[in-house]
Amino acid sequence: MRMQWMYLQKNKMLPKNAITEFIKIYRREYGEILNTEDATQKANGLILLFKEFKKIPPPTINPNKIS
């Protein structure tokens, strides 16, 4: 994960307009104004988190088990 983070810091994954939109949303939700560097770090981290969640397989459902 650390290596991915270092890659993101060099190769800003999200375009500038996405970062600008993230800054607006973050301010609306948390009342805090982020600078571009902090917003880029947080937004890219959020993208990485969602990518990790996508790797988790869905739970298997046993039709014989009654809840």
Buried (B, 14 or more C-beta within 10 A) or exposed (E): EEEBEEEBEEEBBBEEEBBEBBBEEBEEEEEEEBEEEEBBBBBBEEBBEEEEEEEEEEEEEEEEEEE
